[in-house]
Amino acid sequence: MITTSQAALPAYDHRPGSGPTLVFLHYWGGSSRTWDLVLDRITGRDTIVVDSRGWGRSRHLPGPYTLQQSAEDVIAVITDAGVDDYVLVGHSMGGKVAQLVAATRPAGLRGIVLVGSAPAKPHGMITPEYQDALSHAYDSELSVAGARDHVLTASALPPHLADQVVADSLASADSARTEWPLHGIAEDITVSTRAIAVPALVVAGELDQVEPVDALRDNLVPFLDHADFHVIPGSGHLIPLEAPEELAAAIAGFAPAA
């Protein structure tokens, strides 16, 4: 049986199974269903998937849509679900949120998996000009499709997944859609990331143009005390959609069922 969240919280689904619980946080433009293919390959596990504030089923929740608010939301969801033994799995923007959550050293956190994660230290390509251009990436179906096909992925997605990327990117509050590119992406959280005390797995897509392998090696891994690094061959930035089997195996290997 899958339980869902209370109305005051970001929408989430909690599927019971063996622990530790895997708590999934999606990318800027995604939703909880970004993780569907990965969940299909992690059978029998206790999982939580969250629609971040301003996105998907949580798009009508009021702001702010900051990284700090998102981190507080994740802690509230975990408390609401009654979970006390868990691993955070964050993709891209969700990875930066996961770092902030882990930095508070919450009780019950066993580890953190950062998938194509925004690094703790923003890399050099994050200029005001880049941020302004990025803030318009999800203005229309056409712009989302362009970003999907030329930036986010390394190979064509099946039609239903390609359509899902467009729909999820547009199913958001306007302020949430611009908060990340104009503010969150440029936020330096190295002090917080250095405070993380649990083991970490950093997963990179070999062909990721958004968070390249070298950027994660240089701007994320050095700030984590206990980090393994895994590169998925042939994948772009949308690793949960492009390489779900390989990603599921990496997550299960890092956080096996008890």
VOPAGU-2260 file (C-alpha; in pm, 1 decimal, decimal comma):
REM VOPAGU-2260
SITE   aa  ch    i         X         Y         Z
SITE  MET   A    0       0,0       0,0       0,0
SITE  ILE   A    1     132,5     346,3     -92,8
SITE  THR   A    2      50,7     632,0     144,5
SITE  THR   A    3      52,4     997,6      43,6
SITE  SER   A    4     127,3    1322,5     219,8
SITE  GLN   A    5     -87,9    1563,3     414,2
SITE  ALA   A    6    -199,5    1874,3     222,5
SITE  ALA   A    7      26,7    2118,0     411,5
SITE  LEU   A    8     339,8    1930,8     308,0
SITE  PRO   A    9     491,8    1881,2     -35,4
SITE  ALA   A   10     323,6    1585,0    -202,5
SITE  TYR   A   11     501,5    1256,3    -147,3
SITE  ASP   A   12     439,0     884,8    -180,0
SITE  HIS   A   13     562,1     634,4      76,5
SITE  ARG   A   14     584,5     275,4     -41,5
SITE  PRO   A   15     656,3      28,3     240,5
SITE  GLY   A   16     926,3    -234,0     215,6
SITE  SER   A   17    1263,5    -326,7     357,4
SITE  GLY   A   18    1491,2     -55,3     487,8
SITE  PRO   A   19    1679,1     159,0     498,2
SITE  THR   A   20    1420,8     386,1     335,4
SITE  LEU   A   21    1535,2     548,3      11,7
SITE  VAL   A   22    1417,9     912,1      -7,2
SITE  PHE   A   23    1421,2    1043,2    -366,0
SITE  LEU   A   24    1450,5    1413,5    -459,3
SITE  HIS   A   25    1411,0    1522,7    -820,6
SITE  TYR   A   26    1587,5    1765,0   -1053,5
SITE  TRP   A   27    1488,2    2120,2   -1155,0
SITE  GLY   A   28    1211,7    2051,3   -1405,8
SITE  GLY   A   29    1124,7    1706,5   -1276,1
SITE  SER   A   30     875,4    1552,2   -1037,7
SITE  SER   A   31     840,7    1244,2    -823,6
SITE  ARG   A   32     768,6    1039,5   -1135,0
SITE  THR   A   33    1120,1    1112,0   -1260,7
SITE  TRP   A   34    1213,4     816,8   -1040,4
SITE  ASP   A   35     952,8     567,6   -1166,2
SITE  LEU   A   36    1195,0     362,4   -1376,4
SITE  VAL   A   37    1441,6     340,8   -1090,2
SITE  LEU   A   38    1169,0     237,8    -843,8
SITE  ASP   A   39    1059,8     -36,2   -1083,3
SITE  ARG   A   40    1409,8    -180,9   -1051,1
SITE  ILE   A   41    1437,7    -154,4    -672,4
SITE  THR   A   42    1171,8    -400,1    -569,4
SITE  GLY   A   43    1070,7    -458,6    -211,8
SITE  ARG   A   44    1238,6    -145,3     -77,8
SITE  ASP   A   45    1085,8     113,3     150,6
SITE  THR   A   46    1081,4     432,4     -58,7
SITE  ILE   A   47     965,4     792,6     -43,7
SITE  VAL   A   48     941,8    1007,9    -356,9
SITE  VAL   A   49     876,4    1379,7    -316,8
SITE  ASP   A   50     733,1    1646,2    -545,8
SITE  SER   A   51     937,8    1948,4    -441,3
SITE  ARG   A   52     756,6    2267,0    -343,8
SITE  GLY   A   53     648,3    2444,2    -661,2
SITE  TRP   A   54     672,1    2133,2    -880,5
SITE  GLY   A   55     438,3    1853,9    -989,6
SITE  ARG   A   56     165,0    1787,4    -737,2
SITE  SER   A   57     323,8    2050,9    -508,4
SITE  ARG   A   58     315,3    2331,0    -765,3
SITE  HIS   A   59      31,6    2510,7    -586,4
SITE  LEU   A   60     215,5    2535,0    -253,2
SITE  PRO   A   61     328,1    2890,3    -174,8
SITE  GLY   A   62     692,2    2992,6    -175,1
SITE  PRO   A   63     959,7    3059,3     -92,5
SITE  TYR   A   64    1111,8    2804,7    -330,9
SITE  THR   A   65    1464,2    2837,8    -199,0
SITE  LEU   A   66    1708,5    2554,8    -136,7
SITE  GLN   A   67    1674,4    2609,0     237,3
SITE  GLN   A   68    1294,8    2580,9     221,9
SITE  SER   A   69    1325,3    2265,5      13,2
SITE  ALA   A   70    1562,5    2116,4     271,1
SITE  GLU   A   71    1321,0    2200,2     551,7
SITE  ASP   A   72    1040,5    2042,1     349,4
SITE  VAL   A   73    1237,2    1718,1     311,9
SITE  ILE   A   74    1296,0    1698,1     687,3
SITE  ALA   A   75     923,8    1761,2     745,4
SITE  VAL   A   76     827,2    1487,8     498,6
SITE  ILE   A   77    1059,1    1235,2     662,8
SITE  THR   A   78     914,0    1322,4    1003,5
SITE  ASP   A   79     558,3    1298,4     870,4
SITE  ALA   A   80     630,7     956,0     721,0
SITE  GLY   A   81     770,7     831,1    1050,7
SITE  VAL   A   82    1099,2     720,7     894,3
SITE  ASP   A   83    1399,5     680,8    1122,5
SITE  ASP   A   84    1650,9     490,7     907,1
SITE  TYR   A   85    1703,9     631,1     559,6
SITE  VAL   A   86    1930,5     726,4     270,0
SITE  LEU   A   87    1880,4    1045,4      67,4
SITE  VAL   A   88    1896,1    1014,2    -312,8
SITE  GLY   A   89    1907,6    1353,0    -483,1
SITE  HIS   A   90    1930,4    1428,7    -854,6
SITE  SER   A   91    2074,8    1759,2    -981,0
SITE  MET   A   92    1893,6    2033,7    -785,2
SITE  GLY   A   93    1766,5    1759,4    -555,0
SITE  GLY   A   94    2127,3    1664,6    -485,7
SITE  LYS   A   95    2203,4    2013,4    -360,4
SITE  VAL   A   96    1895,2    1998,1    -139,1
SITE  ALA   A   97    2010,2    1658,6     -10,9
SITE  GLN   A   98    2347,2    1806,4      83,2
SITE  LEU   A   99    2178,2    2074,9     291,5
SITE  VAL   A  100    1959,8    1817,3     465,3
SITE  ALA   A  101    2255,8    1589,9     537,7
SITE  ALA   A  102    2456,8    1882,8     671,6
SITE  THR   A  103    2213,3    1916,2     962,2
SITE  ARG   A  104    2313,1    1561,3    1063,2
SITE  PRO   A  105    1954,6    1447,6    1120,3
SITE  ALA   A  106    1891,9    1140,6    1331,0
SITE  GLY   A  107    1840,4     831,5    1119,7
SITE  LEU   A  108    2035,6     942,8     813,7
SITE  ARG   A  109    2259,1     657,2     701,8
SITE  GLY   A  110    2400,9     788,1     373,7
SITE  ILE   A  111    2354,1    1010,5      71,6
SITE  VAL   A  112    2351,0     938,1    -302,0
SITE  LEU   A  113    2414,6    1240,2    -525,5
SITE  VAL   A  114    2308,5    1173,9    -885,5
SITE  GLY   A  115    2436,1    1424,3   -1141,8
SITE  SER   A  116    2417,8    1656,8    -845,1
SITE  ALA   A  117    2465,1    2029,8    -845,6
SITE  PRO   A  118    2802,0    2059,8    -674,6
SITE  ALA   A  119    2869,7    2225,9    -342,3
SITE  LYS   A  120    3085,5    2487,0    -514,2
SITE  PRO   A  121    2928,3    2630,2    -831,2
SITE  HIS   A  122    3153,3    2572,1   -1130,5
SITE  GLY   A  123    3290,4    2845,2   -1351,7
SITE  MET   A  124    3022,7    2826,3   -1619,2
SITE  ILE   A  125    2766,8    2973,4   -1374,6
SITE  THR   A  126    2782,1    3336,6   -1484,9
SITE  PRO   A  127    2498,7    3593,5   -1469,3
SITE  GLU   A  128    2458,1    3557,2   -1845,5
SITE  TYR   A  129    2429,7    3179,2   -1815,1
SITE  GLN   A  130    2178,1    3211,6   -1531,4
SITE  ASP   A  131    1960,2    3451,5   -1728,5
SITE  ALA   A  132    1955,3    3223,7   -2031,2
SITE  LEU   A  133    1882,8    2919,8   -1813,6
SITE  SER   A  134    1588,8    3095,0   -1650,3
SITE  HIS   A  135    1410,3    3083,5   -1988,0
SITE  ALA   A  136    1482,4    2717,2   -2063,4
SITE  TYR   A  137    1134,1    2611,5   -1952,1
SITE  ASP   A  138     934,6    2900,7   -2097,9
SITE  SER   A  139     746,8    2685,4   -2350,5
SITE  GLU   A  140     706,0    2334,1   -2484,8
SITE  LEU   A  141     949,7    2421,0   -2761,7
SITE  SER   A  142    1218,9    2552,5   -2527,9
SITE  VAL   A  143    1188,0    2252,6   -2296,3
SITE  ALA   A  144    1215,0    2013,1   -2589,4
SITE  GLY   A  145    1525,1    2195,5   -2708,0
SITE  ALA   A  146    1687,8    2173,4   -2365,1
SITE  ARG   A  147    1587,9    1806,7   -2335,8
SITE  ASP   A  148    1730,6    1703,6   -2671,0
SITE  HIS   A  149    2043,5    1917,9   -2686,5
SITE  VAL   A  150    2150,0    1963,7   -2323,7
SITE  LEU   A  151    1982,0    1728,8   -2077,9
SITE  THR   A  152    2016,3    1396,1   -2258,9
SITE  ALA   A  153    2290,6    1214,7   -2446,8
SITE  SER   A  154    2049,6    1002,2   -2651,8
SITE  ALA   A  155    1684,4    1022,5   -2752,8
SITE  LEU   A  156    1430,7     920,3   -2490,1
SITE  PRO   A  157    1130,9     702,0   -2579,7
SITE  PRO   A  158     835,8     924,2   -2681,1
SITE  HIS   A  159     642,1     882,6   -2356,7
SITE  LEU   A  160     945,3     983,4   -2148,6
SITE  ALA   A  161    1027,1    1271,7   -2380,9
SITE  ASP   A  162     670,3    1397,0   -2334,1
SITE  GLN   A  163     698,3    1349,9   -1958,4
SITE  VAL   A  164    1005,1    1575,1   -1943,0
SITE  VAL   A  165     813,8    1853,1   -2118,0
SITE  ALA   A  166     501,2    1811,6   -1906,0
SITE  ASP   A  167     690,9    1804,4   -1576,6
SITE  SER   A  168     902,5    2106,9   -1665,3
SITE  LEU   A  169     591,7    2312,7   -1737,8
SITE  ALA   A  170     390,3    2183,4   -1438,4
SITE  SER   A  171     546,6    2426,8   -1196,3
SITE  ALA   A  172     494,6    2758,0   -1023,1
SITE  ASP   A  173     651,7    3045,5   -1217,2
SITE  SER   A  174     864,2    3152,0    -921,1
SITE  ALA   A  175     984,0    2796,8    -860,3
SITE  ARG   A  176    1085,2    2769,1   -1224,5
SITE  THR   A  177    1311,6    3075,1   -1198,6
SITE  GLU   A  178    1436,8    3040,7    -839,3
SITE  TRP   A  179    1690,3    2770,4    -922,6
SITE  PRO   A  180    1859,4    2928,5   -1226,0
SITE  LEU   A  181    1861,0    3281,1   -1084,8
SITE  HIS   A  182    1962,6    3194,7    -729,3
SITE  GLY   A  183    1997,6    2833,0    -616,2
SITE  ILE   A  184    2237,5    2719,2    -885,9
SITE  ALA   A  185    2489,0    2988,3    -786,5
SITE  GLU   A  186    2465,5    2930,6    -411,0
SITE  ASP   A  187    2792,4    2812,9    -256,9
SITE  ILE   A  188    2715,2    2550,1       6,5
SITE  THR   A  189    3066,1    2418,2      64,0
SITE  VAL   A  190    3051,6    2493,4     437,7
SITE  SER   A  191    2736,8    2282,9     468,4
SITE  THR   A  192    2866,2    2000,2     251,9
SITE  ARG   A  193    3183,4    1977,1     460,7
SITE  ALA   A  194    2958,8    1915,8     763,9
SITE  ILE   A  195    2810,9    1595,8     617,5
SITE  ALA   A  196    2915,3    1305,3     839,3
SITE  VAL   A  197    2766,3    1005,1     656,4
SITE  PRO   A  198    2906,0     807,7     361,5
SITE  ALA   A  199    2824,7     939,6      15,6
SITE  LEU   A  200    2803,1     802,5    -335,6
SITE  VAL   A  201    2843,1    1050,1    -621,4
SITE  VAL   A  202    2700,8     924,1    -952,1
SITE  ALA   A  203    2794,2    1103,8   -1272,9
SITE  GLY   A  204    2677,9    1063,4   -1630,9
SITE  GLU   A  205    2972,6    1016,1   -1863,9
SITE  LEU   A  206    2824,2    1257,8   -2120,0
SITE  ASP   A  207    2649,9    1496,5   -1879,4
SITE  GLN   A  208    2669,5    1853,7   -2010,6
SITE  VAL   A  209    2493,5    2008,7   -1710,6
SITE  GLU   A  210    2708,0    1864,3   -1430,5
SITE  PRO   A  211    3012,2    1722,9   -1613,9
SITE  VAL   A  212    3222,5    1448,1   -1462,3
SITE  ASP   A  213    3518,3    1679,6   -1400,6
SITE  ALA   A  214    3297,2    1939,2   -1231,3
SITE  LEU   A  215    3171,1    1681,4    -984,0
SITE  ARG   A  216    3523,0    1553,7    -919,9
SITE  ASP   A  217    3653,5    1905,6    -858,2
SITE  ASN   A  218    3358,6    2090,6    -703,0
SITE  LEU   A  219    3173,6    1823,1    -504,3
SITE  VAL   A  220    3382,2    1519,8    -410,8
SITE  PRO   A  221    3657,7    1719,0    -230,8
SITE  PHE   A  222    3402,2    1856,8      14,1
SITE  LEU   A  223    3273,5    1512,5     115,9
SITE  ASP   A  224    3474,3    1316,3     371,4
SITE  HIS   A  225    3349,0     970,8     276,7
SITE  ALA   A  226    3261,6     964,0     -93,6
SITE  ASP   A  227    3271,8     698,1    -361,8
SITE  PHE   A  228    3254,1     810,8    -725,6
SITE  HIS   A  229    3073,8     620,6    -999,7
SITE  VAL   A  230    3043,6     715,4   -1366,8
SITE  ILE   A  231    2760,9     569,0   -1576,3
SITE  PRO   A  232    2879,7     522,2   -1935,0
SITE  GLY   A  233    2683,4     687,7   -2213,4
SITE  SER   A  234    2441,4     879,1   -1992,7
SITE  GLY   A  235    2364,6    1247,7   -2003,9
SITE  HIS   A  236    2218,2    1449,6   -1719,6
SITE  LEU   A  237    1882,0    1272,9   -1693,0
SITE  ILE   A  238    2036,8     960,1   -1546,1
SITE  PRO   A  239    1712,7     832,1   -1382,7
SITE  LEU   A  240    1549,9     827,5   -1728,3
SITE  GLU   A  241    1849,7     739,8   -1945,2
SITE  ALA   A  242    2014,2     470,9   -1731,3
SITE  PRO   A  243    1765,1     355,2   -1466,5
SITE  GLU   A  244    1898,0       0,1   -1442,5
SITE  GLU   A  245    2257,1     106,3   -1386,7
SITE  LEU   A  246    2148,8     374,9   -1140,2
SITE  ALA   A  247    1926,0     136,5    -945,4
SITE  ALA   A  248    2214,2    -110,7    -919,1
SITE  ALA   A  249    2448,8     162,1    -792,0
SITE  ILE   A  250    2196,1     274,5    -530,2
SITE  ALA   A  251    2127,5     -81,2    -415,8
SITE  GLY   A  252    2499,2    -153,3    -393,0
SITE  PHE   A  253    2555,9     154,0    -179,6
SITE  ALA   A  254    2248,1     108,0      39,2
SITE  PRO   A  255    2155,8    -262,5      38,9
SITE  ALA   A  256    1835,0    -379,8     201,8
SITE  ALA   A  257    1875,2    -475,9     563,6
